[in-house]
Amino acid sequence: MKVYKTEKRFDKLTGKETVPAKVFSHQICDFTGEKIGEYENPNAYDIDFCDNDPCFGDSKGETWIYDYLKENPELKNNYIDYRWELFATGNYKFKMEDDYKEVFQELIEAALKELDEIYSLDHLLRWSRGRMLENVIKNKKYKITDFVK
């Protein structure tokens, strides 16, 4: 998952500070939430939802977002749909362990403990991202706005 940071911007002619911009900072694993280093080679999965909306925010790993947004009314923004921004992206990254093993097996084991069934790859990947985001946001490792450009 991509993480963004806010950078100051300056006018080229006057040198005065202008509107800050969100820029790419780094990526984190969609299962562990750990930072993926610049020289690490994560496994990537791309899911194309073909312009279908599979009710982003409504699957088992994603429903926490509704309560979180109710608890944090300052995040209500007419321009940002956090459900769409966090869960509709089709690119998933998974960190490799030090022994070059993928965390995918751990992901499946964790999912089987919580989910009644895994009916598709996108269902599994969205569940993983949802649980990871819930963990890193509620533990204040990241802010929800760090994931929105």
N, C-alpha and C positions, 0 to 999 in steps of 0.2 A: 504494500500500500504506500502510495506517495505521501510524503509529509512536506508541507510548505512552511516557509518562514516569511516574515514581513521585513522588507528592506527599505531603508530610506532612499529616496530618489531626489536628484538635484537637477535644476534647470541648467542646460549646457551653456546658455549665454550669460545668465546672471549668477549662477552658482548657488542660488537660494533653494532651500528645500521645497520640494513639491509633494504631490500625493504619494504616500508609500505604496509599494507594490508587493504582492505575494509572489514568491519565487520558489522553485524546487529546492528542498534542503537535502532530503535523503529518503530512502525507502525502508520500510519495516516488513518483517515476515507476517503474512496474513494468518498465521497460526500462533506463533510464539509472541509476536509483537516486538521481537528483538531487531535492532538496527542491522541492516544489511550493509556491510562495508563496501567501499568503493571498488575493491579488487576481488570481492567475493562473487561467485557465480551462482545466483539463485536459480531455482527451477521456476519457470513462468508458465502460466496457463492463461490462455485467452478464450473468453466465452463471448460469443456473439448472440445477443438476445434478439437480433433481427427486428428491432423496433417493437418488440412485444414487451409489455410491462407486466412482469410476473409479480405484481403487488410488492414492490420494494418496501421493506420495513415490516412486512407481515409474516415472514417465516420465523421459525422458532428461535434462531439465534439473533434475530433483528428486532423483536418486539420491545425490548428494553428502551429503544430510542423514544417511544411515545412518552413513557414515564419520565425519562431524562429531560425531554424538552418541556414537559409540564413543570418539572422541578426548577427549571432554569428559563424563566420567561424572557430574560434578556436576550436569549438566542432567537426569539421569534423575529424573523426577518422575511419580509414579503418577497425578497429576491432569492433566498436560499431555501431549497427543499433538502434538508439534511438526509432524509431517507434516500432520495435519488442520488445525491452527491456521494454518500458513503457506500451504498450498496448496488448502484446501477452500473458501476464501472465493470468492464469485462476483463480486466487484467489483474491477475493474482500472482503474487511472488511468494516463494517458500524458501527459507534459508536452508543451507546445507549444514550438517553437523561437521565437527572437526575431522571426523573420519570419513567424510564425503557421503554420509548417508543422508537421505532426504528425510524431513520430518513428516512426510506424508503418512507413514504407517502409524505414528503417534496420533496424527490427526484423525485417522479412521477409527482408531481405538477409542479416542475421546468422544467422537461423534456417536459411536454405537452405544455408549453409556447413556447418552441423553436423548438421542433420536429413536423413534420407533422403527424407522426405516430410512435408508438413503436411496432416493429414487432417481437421482441424476447427479452428474458431476457438478453442475451449477448449484444445486441444492446443498451439496457438501461444502463447496467453496464459500458460498454465501453464509452458511452457518459458521464456518471457521472465522471468516472476517468479522461477523457480528459478535461472536464471543470474544475475539481478540480486542476489538474496539471497545466493547463494554469494559473489559478488564483494564486497558491502558487509560481510558478516559475516567472511569470511576476511581482508579488509583492515582489519578492526577499526574500520570507520566506524560500525557499529552492533553491538549485541549481539543475539543471537537472542531474548533475552527482551524486547527493545524492541518486538517485533512481536506480543506476546501480552498481552492485557488481563488 
